[in-house]
Amino acid sequence: MDGRDVRCEAVIITTGTFLNGLAHIGEQQLSCGRNGEPPSQVLADQIRNLNLGSSRLKTGTPPRLDARSINWEKFERQPGDAVPVPFSFLTDKIERAQIDCFLARTTPETKRIIQESIARSPLYSGQIEGVGPRYCPSIEDKFVKFPDKESHQIFLSRRVWTPMRCM
């Protein structure tokens, strides 16, 4: 950097999904960053070799679906805001086109399938080791945390994505 020393009691490195990145696809685990990009294994190994403490947050990226396999007419369209409000006060305005979401609801059959398959879920099988809330709760998380509800909302979007190419 610029050669200065900065003294402090703690340093937090926020690495996103890349540091020792791990994707769960069904019962399979793949080493990768977001969207199939390579993980940052070298930095992860260096931090580990220095015996620095580290932990993993549960980011909970939602599953990717092939938009061509979905009958969008069966869902309720949820348009984005006409004038979206930026999350940060550092952003004056959002000029990117907003993506419509589509609302679906689970059925009793969905609930039955989830309950019968919960032990295979990476979140509940012990595959996912992390702390903190997931910012996008999984469908099985909804049924486990709110078992009294017969139905839950699911939001789908037609966002274009690239299939994952993990190592």
Buried (B, 14 or more C-beta within 10 A) or exposed (E): EEEEEEEEEEEEEEBEBBBBBBBBEEEEBBEBBBBBBEBBBEBBEEBEEEEEEEEBBBBBBBEEEEEEEBEEEEBEEEEBEEEEEEEEEEEEEBEEEEEBBBEBEBEEEBBEBBEEEBEEBBBBEEBBEEEEEBEEBBBBBBBBEEEEEEEBEBEBBEEEEEEBEBE
